[in-house]
Amino acid sequence: MQDLKFREMKTEEIEQALHTSKEFGLNEKEAQNRLRKNGYNELQEGEKQSALLLFFSQFKDFMVLVLLAATLISGLLGEYVDAIAIIAIVIVNGFLGFFQERKAEKSLEALKEMAAPQVQALRDGSWRKIPSKELVVGDVIRFAAGDRIGADVRIVYASSLEIEESALTGESVPVIKYAAPNYHGAESIGDEENMAFMGTMVTRGNGEGIVVSTGMDTAMGKIADLLQSAKPLITPLQHRLEQLGKILITTALLLTLLVVVIGVFQGNDLYTMVLAGVSLAVAAIPEGLPAIVTVALSLGVQRMIKKNAIVRKLPAVETLGCASVICSDKTGTMTQNKMTVTHVWNGGTLWNITGSGMDRTGRFYKDESEVDPNQQKALKQILTFGLLCNHAEINEKEGQIVVDGDPTEGALAIAALKAGLTKEQLLEKFTIMKEFPFDSSRKMMSVIVKDENGRQFVITKGAPDVLIAKTEAVLWGEKNLYMNGELRSKIQSSIDSLAEKALRTIAIAYKPIPSNTIILHEHEAESNLTFIGLQGMIDPPRPEVKEAVKECREAGIKTIMITGDHAITAKAIATQLGIFRGKEKVLEGKDLSDMDVKELEDVVDHVAVFARVSPEHKLKIVKALQNKGHIVAMTGDGVNDAPAIKSADIGIAMGISGTDVAKEASSLVLMDDNFATIKSAIKEGRNIYENIRKFIRYLLASNVGEILVMFFAMILALPLPLVPIQILWVNLVTDGLPAMALGLDQPEENVMKRNPRHPKEGVFARGLGWKIISRGFLIGAATLLAFIIVYKQHPDQLIYAQTVAFATLVLAQLIHVFDCRSERSIFSRNPFGNKYLVWSVLSSLILMIIVIYYPPLQTVFHTVPIALRDWLLVIGMASIPTFLLAGTFLARKSK
Ligand code: ATP
C-alpha cells in the first residue's frame, strides 16, 4: 500500500483503493479475512527467554554451583548415594524456581494483554470498541483528545484536531491536522498534515481516518527496533530484599565458615564438615525469597484484577499499602455517571421532567401541572439547542436506550427525546458547520450551526458560572434583555438552588452571526452570548462508595473529592457520601489559582472538596499534599490529568472513561471506574505486603534456627546434629511450600483498621526482627536440646539422635508457620483458616514421615524410625518456640 500516495487522494479514491466506505466501514467478515491474511497490527517484540533457558538459569546461583561442586567431590570419593540425592534435590529445587518464575512471567504477560489499547472502529455500519491489534487496512476509526492512534491512517474528518507526534519525530509541540487532500508534498512525517500515525497522541479535538497501514508496515514499525528497552521494574521492597540478601549471604557464609573450622578442630573429618558447611550455607541463604516475593506480588496482582483493579506498574502494589490520601474525581467514580435531566429553567420558570435517564418517555410539569413541551417556546428552544450542541448518539438495543458518548450529553439528548426531538430531524433543518469540542479547562463546548434559511449562529453549552461571564444578554421568557447585575444574581440563585439539590447544571447560550463569517477560534465564538437557560441533571452516588469512604477513614486514609462540577453540587454529594462532614473546607478552582503551593499546604489538610477545578490544578494539589508528607493516590481520565497522575504516588486512571494518555501515565487502572475499587486495591496492597512480611519472618526464623543448631553443637563439642542431606531437605520441603502458602494468606481482620504504613519503613520494622531472632533462637535451641537429650541416652546411636533432631526441627518450623499468620499471636485468628497452608504443612509432615520410615529413603537421608516415647519429646520440644511466646502474649492479654 505504501506506493499509493494517500496524502494526495480524495476520500472516495481512498475508499475505492482500499475497498471500504467511510459511512459503513468494513464488514466484519472482510475484516477477519484481512486480519488472517496480514496478521495482527502489532510491533514485533524482541526474543523471549525460552523455557529451557529459564530452567537452566535456575542453576546459575552461586551457592547452587558450589553445592554441585561439593556433590562432584562426594561422587569422586565414592559417596554415590549422597551425591545422587543432592543432585535430585537441586533439580527439584530448580523446577520449583522455574515454575515460580514462569508463573510470575505469565501473569505479567496477561496483565499486559489486559491493559492493551482499544480503538473505536466502524464495522458493519456501527461503531465498536475493538482491540487495537485487530485493526486492518481499510478500517475506519475515530479518535478524540487523549487517544493514541492505533495504526497509520489517512484523516478523512477533523475537528480542531491536533496530534502530538513526539514518539516519531521527537517534536513535542502538537501538529494541527486537516482532512483535505494535500498536493504540495511532505518532506518528513512532521509535514504529513492529513495523516495520523500509530503511537502518536491526540491532544485536542477529534477526527476520523481510514487505516492505510498496520503493524510493522507503519511508520512506527520502521523504527520499532529502537523501542525495545522496557526493563521490568522492581518494587522498593524487592530492592531492599536484594540488599538484605547480600548481608545475609555474608553473615551466613561467615557463620558457616566458623562452623566448619570449629567442627574440624573438634575432630570431625574435613570432608563431612565441608559438605555440612556447604549444605548449611545453601539452607541458610534464603535464595528462594526473591522468587517467592515475585510470586506473592503477581498473585496479589491477579487478585486485584478479580476486583477490577489492573496494576500497570508493580511498585504500585506496595505503595498502595502506604496511601494516606485518595483524591478522587466525582463524576463517574463516586457517582454512577447515569445522568438524567430533571429540571429545565428559563427566566424564572422551572419545568420538571419525569422518567428515567434510559427511557424515551417522560412528562413535563410546570408548577405541578403537566404541560406539552412543544407548546413551551423557551423550554423547546433549550432542549433543541442542548441537542444540537451535542456529540452523543442515542441508539436503541433490544428495546433499551444506549448512549454512545459523553453521559452529560446523552442526558441532554434523552431530555430532548422525551419532547419528541431527535438529532436526525434537526439535521434536516440545521447543518453543523464547525465544532469546538468540550474540554475540562474551558468547561464548555460550542457549535456553529446554519439553518435552512442560511442564517448562522453559535450555540454554546457549559458550566453556568463560567458561561454566564461570556454573556451580555438574556432571553427572559419571550423577552430579550441586556444582562445586568440584577438578572445575573437571579440566574445565580437559580443555579445555586438546582446545585443544592445535588444537580449537575449545564447552561445554554447562543448568538447569531453574519452568514458569511468564518470563526476559527473558540474565544471568538464563545463571547457576547445570549443566555437562554439551564438544564439540571441528577447523577446518583454509587451505593457502595459511602461504605468505602468510611472504611478508608478507619484505615487512616482521607478521601478528597476533586471535581470540575459546581461547588454546591459537589458539596451536596460529598455530604451524602460522608466525605464532607460539616467542618471541612470546600475550595474552588479560582481560589486555587490565587494560591501558590506553599499557601495551599497550610490549608490542604482541612479541605474535603475541591470544586470547579481544572485538570491543571490537580498537580498543585498533589504537590501540596506530598509536601505535607502524604502518600497520594490521584484519579484522572483526560489528557490534562496526566501530569498529576504521573506525579502522584499512585496515579489511577479510569478504565472505561479514561483516555489512553491517562492510562499510560497511571500505575493503576480501574476497570469499572469505581471509587470502591480503589479501596479494595489498597486493602489488597496492604495484605500483599503483610503476607510478604509473614513469609520473610518464617523463612528467616527457620534459617536462624538451622544455623544456630549447627553452631551451638560445634561450640559445645557435640557431633553434627543434622547431616547435610537433612539440611537440604528442610530447606526444600519444609521451607518452600509453606512460605508460598503464606503468600496466599487472607488479610487479618484489622488490616483496614490501622493507619497506613510509612513508605520508608524497613523490612524488619514493627517487631519483625525481634520475632525472627527470638523464634529462630528458640527453634535452634529446642532442636539442639532434643538432640542432646536423646544422644545422652544413646551415645552409641548418633543416627537416632540425628533423626530426632531432624524431626524436631521440621516440626518446630511447621508449627511456627501458623504463628506467622498473625502479627499478634497464633491465638488471634483461626490457625487453620488458610487451606493452602494446612495442605502444604500436611504434605510436608507426610513427606517427613516417609523419609523417616520408608527403608530405601532411610539410607539416603540417614534416618531410623523414632520410638513413640521420643515422638512425645519431639512434639514437646517443637511446640516450645511457638507456644512459649504465645503463652506470654495470652498472659499479657488477660491482665
Ligand atoms: P469530575 O472531575 O468529577 O469528573 P466533572 O465531570 O463534573 O467532574 P468536567 O467534566 O470538567 O468535570 O465538567 C465540568 C463542568 O463542565 C460540569 O459541571 C458541567 O457544567 C460542564 N460540562 C460537563 N460536560 C460538558 C459537556 N459535554 N458540554 C458542556 N459542558 C459540560
Residues whose N, C-alpha, C, O or C-beta is under 5 A from the ligand:
A	BS01	ATP	D329 K330 T331 D406 T408 E409 F438 S440 K443 M444 M445 K461 G462 A463 P464 T505 I506 I562 T563 G564 D565 H566
